[in-house]
């Protein structure tokens, strides 16, 4: 019998897309899932602070969904750099994406994912079986690499792909020559990472967080605060989230296994750009995507009926946020007075 896993989701807006993610996930993989951790970022896109309460309310009477909601103390975004603070400041460290869930789960395996997915097959069951039967050094399974932005990818130098990333091991000189030859979207950052000594796996290579399963015991052993490697959800000066974490655990002898994401799920299915991130800065695109997800819910799962909890919880949350902002502004005001 396969064990159950917990799921970790970073919530940055998109409540209706989050509902689709969870509903479709439970539909295809619910037998393997215990708790679903949702970390609601302290700041939300387009002032959509009510979104988390819609998600909580929607699943309030669903016996198949057990939510654990975290409200991080800090909003750190993607630019996490302070490794020393991460080792000692638990509230700061657990404000890094996915870290609270990965640090507090009692499961052997955890599946972390975006909140804008639409599952059409049992991805968790497949990953769980292969993780259980894999070698001891198998630390993660999911979609590997960001080949669209890698100079060794198919659209550029065409020397590597997710199935052979372990075999393609360039020297420092070859990696720099390849990176300088192609004007990839993050060329300069890639060169900086290579100059810093991280050659293989290449700077864009990572265990992608769209949907990935992680061996929790190995993760907690090697990652701060117990180990010296920066948290999965941090950037740490790399090209993107988890790229440095992926490189560093790989260099310690751990391995990843690739699985084709599109065989099981679709990322950003309601986003006309298919990026999932452009909507964070585009209000119209954000609301169009949300409306598409809402229509999908009502068509496939039935009418949406929120209780009065949503407005009450949002009111209390709004008061708390305004009070907190007032404290910050007052502190800043008196700090400037002291400087004068």
Buried (B, 14 or more C-beta within 10 A) or exposed (E): EEEBBBBBBBBBBBBBBBBBBBBBBBBBBBEBBBBBBBBBBBEBBBEBBBBBBBBBBBBEEEEEBBBBBBBBEBEBBEEBEBBEEBBEBBEBBBBBBBBBBBBBBEBBBBBBBBBBBBBBEBBBBBBBEBBEEBEEBBBBBBBBBBBEBBBBBEEBBEBBBBEEBBEBEBEEEBBBEBBEEBEBEBBEBBBBBBEEEBBBBBBBBBBBBBBBBBBBEBBBBBBBBEBEBBBBBBBBBBBBBBBBBBBBBBBBEBBBBBBEBEEBBBBBBBBEEEEBEBBBEBEEBBEBBBEBBBEBBEEEBEEEEEEEEBEEBBEEBEEEBEEEEEEEEEEEEEEEEEEE
